Amino acid sequence: MQLRKPGGLDNLLLTEVGVDGPGRGQILVRLHASSLNYHDYAVVAGMIPTDEGRIPMSDGAGVVAEVGEGVTELAVGDHVVSTFFPNWPSGDPSPEKLTSVPGDSTDGYARERVVAPTRYFTKVPRDYTHAQAATLPCAALTAWRALVVEGRIKPGETVLVQGTGGVSIFALQFAKAAGCKVIATSSSAAKLERLKSLGADQVINYKDVPAWGDAARHLAGGQGVDHIVEIGGAGTLSQSIAAARIGGHISLIGVLAGYQGDVSTATLMMKQIRLIGIGVGTREQQQDMIRAIDAAGIKPVIDRSFPLEELAAAFRYQESGAHFGKICVEF
């Protein structure tokens, strides 16, 4: 599936292209699934400019079909999943490490076969389907880094998650696996019930309670929330600041409610809040996360899958906001 300029869902075209065999240090992967992220939508909608004929989708999962000379980490038959930043194996981020994002600056995984260096992939959790594995590289790793790597969550702490998208649900699952209490928000009563069934201890309907930050602070014993997974951006950050305890931690991840806006810097300072921007994570962090998923038995929540030729329909479903968890593409 290729994207024609100037972008837009009607400019996604199914095509056929040839694939060479793997060279030294490379693997050939027969892909079977991808999953939709907001970043992918921004690419196909033309919000993030990219080259003519770009193959979209940052997440891909499948089976190693061939290996090139010198490859030892992976073998034919291994089930694998892609990495979001293939040039960021570990350590601190840098401009060089944050390049070559699949589906954006390079071709992604809306295709049946791909040849890539070994570092572009890792093994997957035990007993995962391809669709389940395809939910991990962007959404799951973002939630993992927000809470485990940057937040260093501890049992008994309180975590606030916003909405019912992939990152928020993974954050809920990771927080519960770590023994944390979870407060979840949504504007849908039905979705709030589903969040409770996944382990959310307390829920807030932000449509009924516009000042949900104060409500969350009171639910957290009046002192405030330890960790907040901030998905909305400018439109919700003020409520997250209100919800946070003194010395609390906010991971800023999304921009669904705006790219810029007023922020009470005085409150940030007085509360001594640690606010950090999160951009997915490293290959090493992905491997750590997969070991934790195996230990905890976590399985992704997948709302619906579409065939590759219906990728545009999958994005239109994403636009509707009706989904709960991840939307996948299987082929």
Secondary structure, 3 states (H helix, E strand, C coil): CEECCCCCHHHEECCCCCCCCCCCCEEEEEEEEEECCHHHHHHHCCCCCCCCCECCCCCCEEEEEEECCCCCCCCCCCEEEECCCCCCCCCCCCCCCCCCCECCCECCCCCCEEEEEHHHEEECCCCCCHHHHHCHHHHHHHHHHHHHHHCCCCCCCEEEEECCCHHHHHHHHHHHHCCCEEEEEECCHHHHHHHHHCCCCEEEECCCCCCHHHHHHHHCCCCCEEEEEECCCHHHHHHHHHHEEEEEEEEECCCCCCCCCCCCHHHHHHHCCEEEECCCCCHHHHHHHHHHHHHHCCCCCEEEEEEHHHHHHHHHHHHHCCCCCEEEEEC
